[in-house]
């Protein structure tokens, strides 16, 4: 069974190459980005880089599905914390993704978020009790924008746990292709105010915490390895 692991941002991809200690000579590339094969536990995984934003993430996900015919796509990466119950380095398993920047102002329906961009993810096959780390489960929002304190306050009212730039696009592509999808994101930064200094702190937290987040996520994949190969 082919399992593909999609990595989006450049910072995340550089961290993964460092964690896996992959030789650059073993890294290939095509029109969508770099990729390589790496063994975790008893199984080989295809890691591929998409780049950030929903467009690149969706294109690379579909490309991976067409190229490698996987039965599972795993997306691991960072996210910005929204919920008051989160702390930096917490890990989130997405049960639902919502593309919160897709808004319909013409039909004027009662739906706040555009229904075609809401994806429910079936995680019933994942036995989380087999892993040592506690995961938070719930909604991850996706938008082509950095998380601000003001936006976090708004999304918190709708029970979002965290947000990123890509997972909503990836989960939707997997749903369309009827392929299992696992979205795991680690909290790298949390906005505390609209002050310029806080935004600088967010940026520094993202840069400083990405490697630790990615190590933690690879550890979870290692613990889930037998399930992921079924």
C-alpha positions in Angstrom: 0.0 0.0 0.0 1.3 3.4 -0.9 1.0 6.1 1.8 1.9 9.6 0.8 2.8 12.3 3.3 2.2 15.9 2.1 4.3 18.7 3.5 3.3 22.3 2.6 5.5 25.2 3.7 9.2 25.5 2.9 10.0 25.7 6.6 8.2 22.4 7.3 9.8 20.7 4.3 13.4 21.8 5.4 12.6 20.5 8.8 11.4 17.1 7.5 14.5 16.7 5.4 16.6 17.4 8.5 14.6 15.0 10.7 14.8 12.1 8.2 18.4 12.9 7.3 17.6 12.2 3.7 20.5 12.5 1.3 19.8 15.3 -1.3 20.9 12.8 -4.0 17.8 10.7 -3.0 15.5 13.7 -3.4 13.7 13.9 -6.7 11.6 16.7 -8.1 8.9 17.3 -10.7 6.7 20.2 -11.8 4.9 20.3 -8.4 8.0 20.0 -6.1 10.4 17.7 -4.4 9.7 14.2 -3.1 11.5 11.3 -1.6 10.9 7.9 -0.1 11.7 7.2 3.6 11.1 4.3 5.9 9.4 4.7 9.2 8.9 1.6 11.3 8.3 -1.3 8.9 6.9 0.8 6.0 8.1 3.1 3.3 6.4 6.5 2.9 6.5 8.9 0.0 7.1 12.4 1.3 6.2 15.2 -1.1 6.4 19.0 -0.9 3.6 21.2 -2.3 4.4 24.7 -1.2 1.9 26.9 0.7 -1.6 28.1 -0.2 -4.7 26.1 -1.0 -4.1 26.2 -4.7 -0.6 24.6 -4.6 -1.7 22.2 -1.9 -4.7 20.9 -3.9 -2.7 20.6 -7.1 0.1 18.7 -5.5 -2.4 16.4 -3.6 -4.2 15.5 -6.9 -0.9 15.0 -8.6 0.3 12.6 -5.9 -3.0 10.7 -6.1 -2.6 10.3 -9.9 1.1 9.5 -9.7 1.5 7.1 -6.8 -2.1 5.8 -6.4 -2.0 6.0 -2.6 -4.8 4.6 -0.4 -4.0 7.2 2.2 -2.7 10.8 2.2 -1.3 12.2 5.4 -0.8 15.9 5.9 1.4 17.0 8.7 2.5 20.6 9.5 2.1 23.6 11.7 -1.0 25.6 12.6 -1.9 28.8 14.4 -3.9 28.2 17.7 -7.4 29.6 18.0 -9.0 27.8 21.0 -8.3 29.0 24.5 -7.7 25.3 25.4 -4.5 25.1 23.2 -0.9 25.6 24.0 2.1 25.9 21.7 3.3 22.4 20.6 -0.2 20.8 21.1 -1.1 18.4 18.3 -4.5 18.5 16.6 -6.2 15.8 14.6 -8.7 17.3 12.3 -12.2 15.8 12.3 -13.5 18.6 10.0 -11.9 21.2 7.9 -13.5 24.5 6.9 -12.2 26.9 4.3 -13.1 30.0 6.3 -12.1 32.5 3.6 -14.7 31.2 1.1 -17.7 33.4 1.6 -20.9 33.5 -0.5 -22.3 37.1 -0.6 -24.7 36.5 -3.6 -27.0 33.7 -2.6 -27.2 35.1 1.0 -27.9 31.7 2.6 -28.0 31.2 6.3 -24.7 29.3 6.2 -21.8 31.4 7.5 -19.2 29.2 5.7 -19.5 28.1 2.1 -20.8 24.4 2.4 -18.9 23.0 -0.6 -15.6 23.8 1.2 -16.5 22.0 4.4 -15.1 18.5 4.7 -15.9 16.0 7.4 -13.0 13.5 7.8 -13.6 9.9 8.8 -11.0 9.1 11.5 -12.9 6.0 12.8 -10.2 3.7 11.5 -7.5 5.4 13.6 -7.0 3.9 17.1 -5.6 6.8 19.0 -5.2 4.9 22.2 -2.1 3.2 20.6 -0.1 6.5 20.7 1.5 8.0 23.7 0.7 11.7 22.9 -2.6 13.2 23.7 -4.3 14.8 20.7 -6.9 17.5 20.5 -9.6 16.8 18.0 -11.9 19.1 16.1 -12.1 21.7 13.4 -9.1 23.1 11.6 -9.8 26.2 9.5 -8.0 26.9 6.3 -7.5 30.3 4.6 -4.8 31.9 2.4 -3.9 34.3 5.1 -2.0 34.5 8.4 -4.0 34.3 11.6 -4.6 37.6 13.4 -5.9 38.1 16.9 -9.1 39.6 15.6 -9.8 36.6 13.3 -9.0 34.2 16.1 -11.6 35.8 18.3 -14.2 35.4 15.5 -13.3 31.8 14.7 -13.2 30.8 18.4 -16.9 31.6 18.6 -17.5 28.9 15.9 -15.5 26.3 17.8 -12.4 26.3 15.5 -9.4 24.8 17.2 -6.7 26.1 14.9 -6.1 27.3 11.4 -3.6 26.8 8.6 -3.2 27.5 4.9 -3.7 24.1 3.3 -5.4 21.2 5.1 -8.9 22.2 4.0 -7.9 21.9 0.3 -6.1 18.6 0.9 -9.0 17.0 2.8 -11.4 18.1 0.1 -9.3 16.6 -2.8 -9.0 13.4 -0.8 -12.8 13.3 -0.3 -13.5 13.9 -4.0 -11.1 11.0 -4.8 -12.6 8.8 -2.1 -9.2 8.3 -0.5 -8.5 8.2 3.2 -7.0 11.3 4.7 -5.3 12.0 8.0 -4.6 15.6 9.0 -2.2 16.2 11.9 -1.1 19.7 12.8 1.0 21.0 15.6 0.5 24.5 17.1 3.5 26.6 16.3 2.1 30.0 17.3 -0.8 31.7 19.0 -1.8 35.3 18.5 -2.2 37.2 21.8 -3.0 40.7 20.6 -3.0 43.0 17.5 0.2 44.8 18.6 3.0 44.8 16.0 5.3 43.3 18.6 2.9 40.3 19.1 2.9 39.6 15.3 6.7 39.6 15.3 6.5 37.1 18.2 4.1 35.0 16.2 6.5 34.9 13.3 9.4 34.0 15.6 7.4 31.3 17.3 6.6 29.8 13.9 10.2 29.7 12.9 11.5 28.5 16.3 8.8 25.8 16.8 8.4 24.2 13.4 11.2 21.7 13.8 9.9 20.5 17.2 6.4 20.2 15.8 7.5 18.2 12.8 9.6 15.8 15.1 6.5 15.2 17.2 4.3 14.5 14.2 6.8 12.0 12.8 6.8 10.3 16.2 3.1 9.9 16.0 3.3 8.4 12.5 5.9 6.0 13.8 3.5 5.0 16.6 0.6 4.6 14.2 2.8 2.8 11.6 1.0 -0.6 11.8 -2.4 1.0 11.4 -1.3 3.1 8.5 -0.1 0.0 6.6 -3.3 -1.9 6.9 
